[in-house]
Amino acid sequence: MTDGLDETFRTATRLRISAFLSGCDEAEFRAVQEYCDLSPSALSKNVSALEDAGYVTVRKGHVGKTPRTWLALTLAGREALAGHLAALQLIADTAARHARSG
């Protein structure tokens, strides 16, 4: 972490995935894929990074006979996302103050 920014969210894709998941208890893999406009492999790769950080959990199951995967943001992930967004807001506020005074 640097200045409150979390390196896990260094890519817009991971930030977008986490932001989407922050709005629900869990979401089906395909819903996240469609929202983020990602290929299954790209989503999987980014989810793995978030899972390794402890920010996302992956649950596999079936709906009828069809396999499904659900994703959820963990409490640690929610806290990390909130801290990262607060740090971004502070950066934006500081820049705006400097622009007005300069």
C-alpha positions in Angstrom: 0.0 0.0 0.0 1.3 3.5 -0.9 -0.5 6.6 0.3 -3.6 4.5 1.0 -3.7 3.1 -2.5 -3.9 -0.7 -2.6 -1.7 -2.3 -5.3 -4.2 -5.1 -5.8 -6.5 -2.5 -7.4 -3.8 -1.2 -9.7 -5.7 -2.3 -12.7 -9.0 -0.8 -13.6 -10.3 -4.3 -14.3 -9.8 -5.4 -10.7 -11.3 -2.2 -9.4 -14.3 -2.6 -11.6 -14.8 -6.2 -10.5 -14.6 -5.3 -6.9 -16.9 -2.3 -7.3 -19.5 -4.5 -8.9 -19.3 -7.1 -6.2 -19.5 -4.5 -3.5 -23.1 -3.9 -4.5 -24.3 -7.4 -3.8 -23.8 -10.4 -1.5 -22.5 -12.5 -4.4 -22.8 -12.5 -8.2 -22.7 -15.2 -10.8 -19.5 -15.3 -12.8 -21.3 -14.6 -16.0 -23.0 -11.5 -14.7 -19.6 -10.1 -13.6 -18.1 -11.0 -16.9 -20.9 -9.3 -18.9 -20.8 -6.2 -16.7 -17.1 -5.8 -16.9 -17.0 -6.8 -20.6 -14.3 -9.4 -20.1 -13.5 -12.8 -21.6 -14.0 -15.7 -19.2 -10.2 -16.2 -19.1 -9.5 -12.5 -18.4 -12.1 -12.4 -15.6 -10.7 -15.7 -14.1 -7.2 -14.3 -14.1 -8.2 -11.1 -12.3 -10.5 -13.0 -9.9 -7.5 -15.3 -9.0 -5.4 -12.2 -8.1 -8.3 -10.8 -6.0 -8.8 -14.2 -4.4 -5.0 -14.5 -3.6 -5.2 -11.2 -1.8 -8.1 -12.5 0.2 -10.6 -10.0 -1.3 -12.8 -12.3 -3.2 -14.3 -15.8 -2.6 -15.3 -18.2 -5.3 -18.1 -20.7 -4.8 -18.8 -23.4 -7.3 -22.1 -25.3 -7.5 -24.9 -26.3 -9.9 -28.2 -24.9 -10.9 -30.0 -28.1 -11.9 -27.3 -29.9 -13.8 -25.5 -26.8 -15.1 -22.3 -25.9 -13.3 -22.1 -22.3 -12.0 -19.6 -20.1 -10.2 -20.4 -17.3 -7.8 -18.1 -14.5 -6.7 -18.3 -12.5 -3.5 -16.3 -9.7 -2.1 -15.0 -10.6 1.4 -15.1 -8.2 4.4 -11.3 -7.6 3.8 -12.1 -6.9 0.2 -14.8 -4.4 1.1 -12.5 -2.7 3.6 -9.6 -2.5 1.1 -11.9 -1.2 -1.6 -13.2 1.5 0.7 -9.7 2.5 1.7 -8.5 2.6 -1.9 -11.5 4.7 -3.0 -10.9 7.1 0.0 -7.3 7.5 -1.1 -8.3 8.2 -4.7 -10.8 10.8 -3.4 -8.1 12.4 -1.3 -5.8 12.6 -4.3 -8.6 14.2 -6.4 -9.5 16.7 -3.6 -5.9 17.7 -3.1 -5.4 18.3 -6.8 -8.6 20.3 -7.0 -7.5 22.5 -4.1 -4.1 23.1 -5.7 -5.6 23.9 -9.0 -7.9 26.5 -7.4 -5.2 28.1 -5.4 -2.6 28.1 -8.2 
